[in-house]
Amino acid sequence: MRIQALLAVGLMVAFAACSGDNNTSPTGPTTPPAGGGGGTGGGGGGATPTTAAVTVGNIFFKSVRNGSANAAVDTVAAGGTVTWTWVTTGSVPHSVQSLGSPSFTSSAIQTGSGTTYQVTFTAPGTYQYDCAVHGTMMTGRIVVR
């Protein structure tokens, strides 16, 4: 009976952990790219940021705002800018390739740490992207409000 009680408690803990908010939309402030001007900063309120930064690494996109690697998710206001920065990628090629509709201009396939690609999103929508080289192993989404 004691084992059954422990199993029941374990299942309740697992269920509680899995039943939380599964919305992957970021909620914290964004860090503007180096040399990039303002964003919304870290103050309270619920204003949609005007900038977002995504790290391009070896086989991952990592959103600075939500801290998850692969699949990166970020939210910006209409008219906001997203900057992707290649970090510790060495000579491994990567890109930012727009998928579906709405779409944005995709980057070229690029190599080298410190390389950047920037897009200003003018129309609201959810923009999906991946790496043209690595496909579904590297994906992301930009939500424009």
N, C-alpha and C positions, 0 to 999 in steps of 0.2 A: 504494500500500500504506500509506503514511504517513497519508493521509486516512482510510482504513478503520480504522486503529489509533486515531486521534483520535476517530472516531465511536463506536467500541467503548467507549473510556474515558468519553466523554460519556454514553452510554447506561447504563453501569454506575453513574455518579454519579447520574443521574436516577432510576434504579431504586432505589438505596440511599436516596435522599431520600424516595421515595414509599412504600417498604416499611417504614417505621418504624411505631411505635405510632400507629394511627389512632383510638384511643379518645379522644373529646373530653371525657371526664369530667375535671373539674379535679382537680389534685393539690396545689396550694399552699394556703396559709392564706387565710382570708377577711378582708376589712376590714369591721368592723361599721359600720353607718350612723351618721352624726353623731348624738350624743346617745343612742345605742342601747346601751349596756351590752356585756357581755362577748362573746365568740365564743371560738374556741379559740386565737386568737393565732397567733404564728408559730413556736412551738416545734416540735421534732421529733415523732416519733410519727406514727401514722396515724389519730388520732381524727377522726371526722366533725364538722365545725364545726356550731355551733348557730345561726349567722347567715350570711346572704349578702346582697350588695348588687348590684343590676343597674341600669345606667344606661339610661334611656329617652331616646333622641335622635331627631333627625329621620330617620325610616325606619331605625332600628336599635335593638336591645337589645344592650347590651354587659355581659358578665359581668365583674365586678371580679376574680374568681378566675382565669378562664382567659384573660382579655385579648382574646378574640375578639369582633368585632362580628358580629352576625347570623349565626349563631344562638347566643345566649347559653346556656351550660350551667352549672349550679351544683349542688352537692350539700350537703345539710344533714341533720342527724340528725332522727329523728322528734321532734316537739316544737319543731323549729327554726323560725326566722322569716326570711323573705325580704322585703327592702325594695326596691321599684323607685322610682327617683328621676328625675323629668323634668329634663333638663339642656339648656340652650340650644335649647329647642323653640319659643320665642316663642309665636305664636298657632296653631301647627300642632297639631291634636288627635291624641291617642294613647290607647290603653288597654292593659290587661293582660287578655286574654280566655282563659279556660280552655278547652281543647279535649279532647274525648274523656273516657276514664275511666282512672284516677281523675281527679276534677275538684276544683276549688277555686272559691271565690267570685270572680267577675271584677270588675274595677274598672269604674267609670263611664268614659266617654270624657272625658278631661281635657286642659286646656291650661295652659301656663305653667311656666316654669322654677322648680324648687324644689318642685313638687307631688310628693307621695309616696303610695305605696300599699303596704300591708304585709299579708302573709298568714303565719299560723302553720300549718305542715303537721304534722298529728298522726299520719297513717298512712303507712307506707312505700309507695313506688311511684314511678313516673316520670310526672310531670305535664307535659303539653305546653301551650304557650300561644302566642298571637300577639296582634297589635294588631287590634282590631275594624275600624279604619279602613284599615289597610294590608295586612292578611292575611298571605300568605306572604312578603311583603317584610320582615316583622318577626316573627321566631319565637324561641322559647326553650324550654328544658326544665329542670325542677327534678327532681333525683333525691333522694328521701327514703329514708334507710336506718334 
